[in-house]
Amino acid sequence: MNINIKVYLHTKGTNFFQSGIFSVLNSDFKKDPDWTSAVAAYVWIQQIKMSFAASEDFRINQVVYNEDIDITELVEKVKPLI
């Protein structure tokens, strides 16, 4: 299943927007669509941070999936598995 994720981020004194379509497991999405979307968004945001060499002021302003479902707080709760 595909979901559309939009992220509004801040780094180096600038706000910016990115959006993309991501594939998630249909079974995971059916169980908990918000959490499944938050994990996909978190992974993508980490990739964005690395490619933009994010500064100390990096922050997530907002994360939305499928046009209007705000998952900002959930994304901030996702922790990497070490």
C-alpha atoms as one frame of an Amber mdcrd trajectory, in Angstrom:
protein
   0.000   0.000   0.000   1.192   3.525  -0.755   0.813   6.590   1.429   1.595
  10.219   0.715   3.719  11.932   3.377   4.375  15.653   3.656   6.997  17.006
   6.039   7.540  20.600   7.070  11.022  20.959   8.526  13.397  23.663   9.744
  17.177  23.710   9.522  19.885  26.312   9.064  17.401  29.085   9.785  15.090
  28.034   6.948  11.721  26.296   6.807  11.255  23.822   3.978   8.759  21.309
   2.663   9.200  17.831   1.195   6.600  15.324   0.058   6.747  11.804  -1.250
   4.898   8.558  -1.747   5.970   5.604   0.384   5.155   1.943   0.375   4.075
   0.411   3.694   2.891  -3.070   4.574  -0.856  -3.316   4.109  -1.214  -5.523
   7.203   0.672  -3.020   9.408  -1.353  -0.126   8.019  -4.641  -1.908   8.724
  -3.577  -2.564  12.346  -2.377   0.974  13.085  -2.317   3.399  10.148  -1.050
   6.400  12.116   1.879   4.567  13.728   2.836   2.808  10.482   2.864   6.172
   8.708   4.845   7.779  11.541   7.576   5.131  11.305   7.835   5.604   7.523
   8.011   9.376   8.007  10.649   9.075  10.737  12.916   6.952   8.529  12.533
   9.421   5.675  13.223  12.430   7.912  16.448  10.785   9.097  17.497  10.397
   5.445  16.640  14.054   4.783  18.705  15.129   7.820  21.742  13.263   6.512
  21.483  14.518   2.943  20.999  18.147   4.002  23.680  17.977   6.715  21.114
  19.347   9.152  22.269  21.916  11.663  21.741  22.153  15.411  18.491  24.053
  14.869  16.886  21.142  12.961  13.291  20.575  13.957  10.140  18.953  12.666
   7.385  21.537  12.285   4.672  19.222  10.963   4.181  15.780   9.425   0.997
  14.879   7.556  -0.002  11.782   5.648  -2.751  11.182   3.095  -3.395  14.912
   2.770  -4.737  15.845   6.213  -3.848  13.376   8.966  -1.374  15.074  11.308
   1.118  12.622  12.859   3.713  15.122  14.065   3.558  14.026  17.712   3.773
  10.332  16.792   6.833  10.886  14.589   8.575  12.577  17.507   7.895   9.455
  19.629   9.494   7.030  17.159  12.867   5.824  18.441  15.492   3.973  16.409
  16.138   0.317  17.176  19.752  -0.152  18.232
